[in-house]
Amino acid sequence: MKNIFIIGITGFIGQHLSRELIKSGIYSIKGLTRNNHDLLSQQSENIKYIQGDILLPMEFISHIDPGSIVINLAYLKNQTIEKNLQATRNLVDICISKKIERLIHCSTAVVSGRVKNNIITEQIKCYPGNEYEKTKYQIEQVLIEKTCNHLPLTILRPTAVFGENGQNLLKLANEIKRGNYFLIHLKSYLYNNRKMNLVAIENVVAALKFLISFEQSAKKEVFIISDDDDENNHYQYIKTFLSLRLNSNHSNLPIIKFPMLFLSILQRLFKKSSINPLQIFSSQKIFQAGFQKRITLDTALEKFVEWYQTKEIKSPL
């Protein structure tokens, strides 16, 4: 069995990924978690949870097996940029000392920052704007610099990941469910066909699983994963889709289209990172490498609504 060590295994992506790898039956999985005591008590022969802190590498270094594949999903939300960079340096030092097979790092597509291009690829020069983007981009740079000539590095850049237990789309679904007609109508005027840049959690997990066995020829590879290849990945379609499934009449309201230039000007005035409402992220590189998506955008939206409605029943808003 192939040994996999996941940093951030109890996070949104980590939980989905570990479940998928377990189903495959060909992986022995270990994962680092800071304080999820419920999962720590659920050890099995195919998965082992380890409590520790990436800032304190001596707590978990003995659990990483030589020759394993390490997947880093961690981001220290409430820590400084320097703390995140130190955690990254710690991780690379451990990986090198353990002579692992490969390090796979899950970053974010928004490291591209404030660029005007309509299509974002892996080759575009990044101009990260806010602190989150800058931190994520600097983490990538530390990884590239420290792994150079030591071990293969693969970076995956997902766009806005949505799905069961995720945060993306929750705000919109809540607005629709609570009947906030004025706000929804205003956003429909303003956003209209603005790109949502969503990607289903199933496709992100499938991409990570693909990269585990991907035989890369270069020491460093960067891939974007997005559902922007679906022409319906924009605000008006997603809003209407959710409204119909959540039994709201928002979808019946007439729409007055504002020019996209107006929204772009507003985004600049409010110093938003995204200054092009029609911007899409291309997944062509990973497709050309042989990756195939697991799920369509519509099917993923259906699954999101099913989960959301179950969540509503368990925890009324």
Disulfide bonds with the S-S distance in Angstrom:
none
